[in-house]
Amino acid sequence: MNKCNVCQKPCKDRCSRCQQTYYCSKACQKQDYKDHKEICVTQQPAVKAIVPNFKRDYAEKYQREKNQIQLLAHVQGNLQYNEDSIDTILQFKDNKIGRWRSWSKELSDFLSSPRQIGDIFARTTAIPYFSDTGSCALSFSNTHKQSLSLNQGKVHVAVGFVDLDLLLQATIVQNENSTKQPNKFIGYEGSVYAVAKTNVIVEMMMRKAPVRSIIEVWLSTVWTVETLNYFKIAAKNVLQFENAPNDKPPNPTKKELHPEVRSLISHWCQSVSSPKSRKNAHDLWASTFDKTDSIFAIVPNLVEPRDRVQVARHILTGEFPLMNDQQPKNLVASITMFNCNDGISPHSASEFMLHMMPVNAILPKYQRENTSFLDALCNFLEDAIAKVCTWLSPPIEMMEIYLHFQMVSDDSELLNSIKQLNASTMSWSNICDFFRARDFHKLIKACSGSNTVHVMSSMNWVTEVFGGHIADYDDSRVRRKILIDARKMILESGPAIDPSGYFRYDQIFKHPHNISNVFLARRVKDNWQNHFFRGQDVDNVDVSFSQYAHTHRVHELLNISFRYNHLT
């Protein structure tokens, strides 16, 4: 039921001009006249947006895939938000647990006391980080990374690396502190699966396997037989690494395998002789991802029917690149996704490589009329992976990569071994989301070099600051104004990141919560930044958002970099 914009009583009548604001009586409408007239015109939709019929376009190309077509029909229907449904969403009963990540008495006390926009909810107990036990292993990163400059000849330590996406946009630069030694990329990760898979990919890069095969192993549910053979060779080579110690931290600059990592790679080598089929891969992929996932909102926001069909195909099958150019007998299911042991299930929850793509850096280089969206992504990956292959392999050998199965905790021996590396840069994924701010700073200072630059991201920072989510605003008038301002922000950002118009930026198809939070995050960012750095002696601080992109999983993602002063 819609509510009066003044007294919040249930009502059915609304402003005759904009048809969006409800009043229970003429008296309430008159009382609201001065405030409402300023936004009445801006609330009028020029033309009601109709979701493109991507289900029909997909059915024309893939006529026999009845289940996929039926799913797309369901998705397409859900994406058509009319004005009444938006009003309902803006006046919903808020899911407080979803908004704040968890519920506690201290949160209840915080919300029940008078609050101002920007107030910080500082938990006394951090939300724990659940290490990978295998059931939710990530096949690849689920957020895009910022560009990283690596000082030539120096060390980069990557904590929680998941894969090598941090290197895709990285550059090696020279300055007065550079040396002629190879760069060292030293990774620590709490996922057996991520360490095993990425070690095999690094070996493929070093041995100059075809770039397309590397892309398939990294990102695709389906491989060519050629890729299967390159994977087999690389996996056997990785098994030649020495054993990691059981009773102490790994040697940072030594290629060695933890027993659990070795077990998984050995299992893959045994599975190569009997891979599952392409159809098996499609069925297993579709059986696990959430069919209500917001990933589908990417499809109708693409302008070209060609791109909508291709991206829908990728979402439904997990293939990348799409395998339409291959003979069926030349295709097999991914060994790393669908042949794991010890209960490891890489695709037990929704994950899509589109989330990790830095589209803001990719789209300006291509013209929509000449290059499909997926081809633009593939071209970027081919160039970026070829660059990393050159760094790793003879005769250049500009970089060495060492990857370890190891959680970074307050183990003094481990932290000291990292500190001794005197890393030029350290990356921390979004690990700060699982610590109280002061505890996180204590951890990273314990392993920081004297001049280390730390880079990280935060996905969940808005759960610590009041006013960062539309659920924090009770007045439906305020909520609607927030949504209008957010739409304007997105519309204005489009031409800068997407000059040839791969995507639409007006009347976009996306849940109003996700749209509005793009705007609200920027309103409270400085409050959280002050909280995060309170009491810390730091410089070179940069805390920023990426520009809006339809493919981003989290639109309020913060990119953070800084350096501590006076560390010895």
Sequence and secondary structure as in RCSB ss.txt:
>XXXX:A:sequence
MNKCNVCQKPCKDRCSRCQQTYYCSKACQKQDYKDHKEICVTQQPAVKAIVPNFKRDYAEKYQREKNQIQLLAHV
QGNLQYNEDSIDTILQFKDNKIGRWRSWSKELSDFLSSPRQIGDIFARTTAIPYFSDTGSCALSFSNTHKQSLSL
NQGKVHVAVGFVDLDLLLQATIVQNENSTKQPNKFIGYEGSVYAVAKTNVIVEMMMRKAPVRSIIEVWLSTVWTV
ETLNYFKIAAKNVLQFENAPNDKPPNPTKKELHPEVRSLISHWCQSVSSPKSRKNAHDLWASTFDKTDSIFAIVP
NLVEPRDRVQVARHILTGEFPLMNDQQPKNLVASITMFNCNDGISPHSASEFMLHMMPVNAILPKYQRENTSFLD
ALCNFLEDAIAKVCTWLSPPIEMMEIYLHFQMVSDDSELLNSIKQLNASTMSWSNICDFFRARDFHKLIKACSGS
NTVHVMSSMNWVTEVFGGHIADYDDSRVRRKILIDARKMILESGPAIDPSGYFRYDQIFKHPHNISNVFLARRVK
DNWQNHFFRGQDVDNVDVSFSQYAHTHRVHELLNISFRYNHLT
>XXXX:A:secstr
  B TTT  B   B TTTS  B SSHHHHHHTHHHHHHHHTTTS SS      HHHHHHHH TT HHHHHHHHHH
HHHT   HHHHHHHHT    HHHHHSS  HHHHHHHHS   TT B   SS        STT  SS SS     EE
ETT EEEEET  SSGGGTS EEE  TT  SS EEEEEEES HHHHHHHHHHHHHHHTT  HHHHHHHHH SEEEH
HHHHHHHHHHHHHTTSEE  SSS   TTS EE HHHHHHHHHHHHHTTS   HHHHHHHHHHHS TT GGGGGTT
TBSSHHHHHHHHHHHHH  SS  TTS GGGEEE HHHH   TT  TTSS   GGGG  HHHHGGGS TTTS HHH
HHHHHHHHHHHHHHHHHSTTT  EEEEEEE    S HHHHHHHHTT  SEEE TTGGGGS HHHHHHHHHHT  T
T EEEEEESSGGGGBTTSSGGG   HHHHHHHHHHHHHHHHHHHHHH TT SB  SS  S HHHHHHHHHHHHHH
HHHHHHHHTT  EEEEEEEE    TT S TT EEEEEEESS  
